[in-house]
Amino acid sequence: MYVYHALKVVEVLPETDEAVTLKFDIPKKLSNQFKAIPGQHLKLKTHIADKVVERFYSICQMGDDYLRVGIKSVPEGVFSQHVFHTIKVGDVLEVMAPQGDFCLPVENVESMQQATQYLFVAAGSGVTPILAMMTYLLENNEHTQIDFVYINAKRQSIMFFEQLEALKNRYMDRLSIVHVLTREPRDLDILSVRPEGERFEQLLSAFVDTEKLDHTYLCGPLPIIEGFRAALIEKGIDKKNIHLELFGTPTSQTVRRPVTHSNSDKQITIISGGRKQIIGLAKGQSILDAAIEAGTNVPFACKGGVCATCKAKMINGSATMDVNYGLEDYEVDLGYVLTCQAHVQTETAVVDFDV
């Protein structure tokens, strides 16, 4: 399940001064494994300065024999800086098959047919998975109506501007795009400042008919996502129809517990990749850290309770989470935990990463 495959980069395309897309060739023998659902991401791995570096990047475009991911340069981002200054056509990166739950329910045909009104909200590079989802909906569901609120600093920093304009022009009666530029003057004041406080509700009231919404997808930093989510709930939108993906790690709110490797007799069973392993759990240690320390092959990324890559189900026993930004309420009710934030409360537990 968590196997890397060597994929060749066949195109490096600048999107803005700070963002590029990488296009990967998908060999025919891997076509089934790399069949992506709009909204999913790829985990990339390479060696930088003799160190293994892994990062997740969302898929912005897909085809039978290729996948394209969007990468925005971060000043201190080891991987993104490597991509900008080093990666070229013909290079090979290690890539995992598409994964992630922030995606369209394409396997539920009835649900897709019944939903007609969508709201997408993105900030910066949060547009990457949303571009894939909007393109799929518009091309495959002629009844779909979409409102898209996109927040950036300036016009020149808008990723995929030409692609978005082309979609809008092609589906002008079904797609509405509202650009909020926080460092550039606009005709309306509400479109030229960073959303906060009452401005979330004001943007929704001005540009979105929330009474008709079936699904909302929000992707961006925590303050933006929390603000729009709260405003949508205030307007009566059911939480189960508000789907979130956050980027960045809210480290200021993440609890770091002291870990003691003595005086702990807890044992947990980890199920991952079809294998079971019984491991010891130190006092104060998260499930994920214990699994990694024991050499278990488990998925993870941010370790900050944001991305939900390390999500697993408690089959037996119980655990509490320090923070939770990545799971929806119904997932928690079903027994899922973010293992990077989960601390086992019982003497034994069974944790399944494969569910």
N, C-alpha and C positions, 0 to 999 in steps of 0.2 A: 504493500500500500504506500509506504514511504520510500520509494525507490527513485533515485535520480537517473535521468537519461541524458546522454550527450546530444544537444541540439545545436545546429549551426545557425548563426546569425546571418540572415540574407539581406537585411536592410537596416540601416541606422538613419532615422529620419528626424531632423530637427522640427519641433513643434512650436517652441518659443525660444527665447534666449536662455531659458532655464529648464527646458524640458525636451526630451526626445522620446521616440518610440523605437523599440527593437522588434523586428519581425523574425520569427523563428520558423525554419522549415520543419514540417512534421513528416517524417518518413511514413510510407504506407503501412509498414509493419506496426507502427505506433498509433495509427489513426484512431482506433477505438479507445485506447487509453487516454488520448489527448483530446477527446471530444468534449468541448467545454459548454457549460451552461452560462448564458449571459449574466455577468455580475461576478463570476468567479475570478480567482487569481492564480498565479504561478509562483512557486518558490524557486528562486535561482541561487546557484552556488558557484563560487569561483575562489581562486587563491589570490590574495592581495598581500604583498610583502610577507610571503611565506606563512600567511595565516588563512584559514578557511573562513570565508564570509558568506553568510546566507541572508537573503532578503525576500520579502513577498512583494510582488507587483501585480496590479489588477490588469485583466485582459480588456483591451479596448476594441479589438476587432478580431474576428475569427473566420476561418474557412476550413474546407476539407483537408487542406495540406499546409496550413500555416496558422500561427497565432501571433498576435501583436500585443505588446504590453507598453504602457506609458510609464515613464520614469522622470520625475522632477528632481532637479539638482538641489541638494541640501548642502549648505556651506561646510558642515562637519560630517556629512554623510559619506562614509567610507565607500560604500558600494556605488552610490549615485555619482560620486566624483570619479570613480574608476570607469564607469560607463562613459561619462562625458569625455574623459581625456585618453582613454585607452582602447575601449571596445570598437572594433571595426568589422566591416562585412567579411565573412569567412571565419571569424572567431567562433569557438565552440564553448558553450556554457553548460553546466549541469542543471537540469530542469526537472522538477517533479510534475506529475500529472495535475491538471486543474483541480482545485479544491475551494471550499468556502461555501457558506450558507447564505450570504448576502446576494441572492440571485432570484431570477424569475422562476415561478413554479411551472416550468415548461413541461414537466412530466404529468402535471395535472391539467389535462386538456379542458375539462369541464370548468375548472376554476379560471383558466385563462380566457375562455369564451364568455364567461359571465361578467368578468371585470371589464369596465369600459373607461373609467376615469382614473388617471394616475397623476400623482405629483412627485416630481423628483427635485431634490435640493442638493447642491454640491458647493463646496468651497475649494478653490485651487485644484490640486490633482485629484480631488474626490470625484471629478467628472469622469475619470477613466472607466470604472465599471458601469457608470450610469450611461455613458455613450453607447456601450455594447447593449445594454438593456433597452434603451429607447429605440435604437436602430432595429433590434429584433421585433419589438412590439409594432412599430410603424410598418415594417415590411411584411409581417406575418399576420397581423390582426387589423383588418380594415375598419373596424368599429372603434379602435382605441383613440382616446383623446388624452393628450399629455400637456401638463404645465411644468415648466422647468425653470427654477430659480437658481441662478449661478452667480456665486460671489467671488470676486477677484479684487486685486489692488488696482490694476489698470488694464486698459484694453490690450496692451501688448503682452500682458501676462496670461491672457486667456488661452488655455490649452484647447486644441482642436477647434479653433474658431471657424476655420473654413468648412470643416466637416459639419459643424453645427448649423452654419448658415445654409449649407446645401440641404440638410435635412429639413430645415424650416421652409426653404423655398419649395421643396418637393412636396411637403405635407403641410402647407400653410394653413389649411383648414382644420388640422388635427394636432399641430404642435405649436405651443406658445413658449417663447424663451424670454425671460426677464433677466437682464444683466445688472448686478449690483456691483459698482466699482467704488471701492472705499477710499481711493486716493486720486480720484478723477471727478471733476464736476459733471453733473447730469442735470437734465431739465427738472427732475423731481428730486427734492432733498432726500427722500427716503431711499433713492437709488444711488446715493453718493456717500453714504456713511456705513460703517460696519454695523450690522444688526445687533442690537442688544436691548434689554428691557422690553418696552412696549412695541418696538419696531418689528419684532417677529410677527406679532398679531397684525400690525398695520400692513405688512407686506402680504400676508395671507388674505386679509380683507380686500386689499386693493387689486390683487391679481389672480386669486384662486377662488373658485366656487367650491368651498370645502364641503358643502352639503351633499355634493354628488361624488365625493372621492371614494374609490374602492381600495386603493393601495397608495402608500407613500413610502418612498425610498430616500433616506437621508445619508449623505456621506461627506464627512469633513471633520474638523477638530471638535473636541468635546463641547466648548461653549456654544458653538453654532448649532450643533445637533441637539443639545439639551434645550436650547431656546425654542427651536422650531417644534420639537417634540411636545414641550409643555404647552405651546400655543395651540397645537393641533388637538391635544387632549382637551384643552379648555373649550375648544369649538365642538367637542362631542365626537371626535374621531376615536374609534376603538383602538386601544393600544396594540392589539394583535395585528392590525393592518398598518402599523408604522414600523418599518424595517430600518435598522441602523447599521452603519459601518463607520467606525471611527478610525482616524489615523493620528499617530502621535500617542505618547504614553503619559497619562496624568500622574507623573511621579510625585507631585506634591501631595497627592491624596492617597498614595499607595503605602500601605502599612508594611514595615519591615520588621519581622519578629526575630528576636535572638534565637539561634539554633543551638541546642545542646545535644551532643551525640552520646550522652550517657543517661542512665536512669530512664530509658524508654523501652518498653516491651511491646509496643504496637507493631503489628505486621499487616501488610496490605498485599493483596494480589492484584497485579497489573496485567490487563489483557490488552495486547497491542500487536497488530500485524498477525493475528491468529495465534499468538503465543501467550502463555501464562508464565508469570514470574512472581514469586513471593519475595518481598523485600522488607527490610526493617525501616522504621520511620522514626527519625530523631525528634525530640521535643521541639516544637515550634517550626518544624520543617513542612513545607508545602508538598503536596502529592507530586507535583512536577519535579521539584528539585530532588526529591528522594528517588524518583524513577531515573532521572538523568545520572545521579550519583551512582546508581546501581548498574548503569550501562544499558538500560532498557531503551529500545528505539521507539520514542514517542514524538508526536508532532508538537512544535511550539514555535513562537515567533517573538512577540513583544514582551512577554512575561509581566505585563502591567495590567492585566484584566481588560484589555481593549479589543484585541483582534479575534478572540474565540478560537484560535487555531488549536489550542490545547484542550478544547472541550472534551469531556468524557462523561460517562454515566455511572452513577453510584448504583451498582447492582446489589450490594449488601453493605450495611453500615451507614454512617452519616458523616457529613462534613459541613463546615461553615466557610464562607468566603469573606475575605477581607474587603474586597471591592468587586463590583460586577458592572462592567460597561458593555460586555459582549454578548450576554444571554438575554433573551426575552423572557417575560414572566412565565409563559407556558412551558418553556424549556426547563426552567428551575422547578416548576411543579412536577415535571416528568422525571426529575432526579438528576439532571445534568449539572455539572459544575465546571468552572474554569479552574483547571488543576493547578495553574500557577498561583492562584489565590486561595485554594482550598486546603483546609486543615482538618484532618480526620478526628472526629470526636469519640469514636468507639475503639475498642481494643483491636478489632479486626475489621477489614473492609475489602470489598472487591470493586475495582474501578476498571471500566471497559472503555477503551479509546476507539474500539472498532464499531460500536453501535451507530 
